[in-house]
């Protein structure tokens, strides 16, 4: 097996080495001399382009088949042919979320399975003799008064009963997402930042979204940024407010701290569930957000 693997690697490397010798010995007109016996195209091959990169294509014969090698002038900036460039300006959105505090209620099928599993388990239970369980009589059933008085807290909070959307102490079994209101336009949305086309692309979308988040919630809040790349993008023309450009969405998880809204670009905020986001986003935009959140 090792000999076969070495033979395959040598066979694969032979055409590339021959092509490199052809390019090294090419004359001023592009035609090759010396080792370039198998060169098919005269005049230095065809020139083309892939994405934004200039490409030199040299065709040569190997084992009776015509093959080609592309030499890229600069690999950076290339992209697949069918990818459409995002419309400008580029808008970074930071989705700040609060994770669920309690487990959600089980679905009907889960309750049915738990009931079936418990009934099946009872069929195989056996009562062991007391002498085998506690031969020395050391175990005692202790029931404290605190255990008798214990009662689980209600899943419904006062904010749920009052409809208060400005607190995270609501909808404890669901994700909550922060939306803020722009002070000037009075429109609701996520903290956003628009990329400056004149900064030479030195600011990443992640940093741009983080700056917008810090401006919205203040520095007293501790968050954890999930990942370095956006979760998705959405055309601004398809949003409720319209406009030009492309929205990119990144995610941050709230860890601790209190919001400090009212000092920057935003003057109000809400903590909303996925379904409640539909109050401030149109139907296509809301469906997109539910998919990525």
Helices and strands as residue ranges (DSSP letters): H 2-24, G 36-38, E 46-50, E 53-62, E 65-72, E 90-98, H 108-122, H 130-133, H 145-149, H 158-162, E 176-182, E 188-189, E 191-194, H 205-217, E 222-226, E 232-235, G 236-238, E 246-256, E 266-272, G 275-279, H 283-292
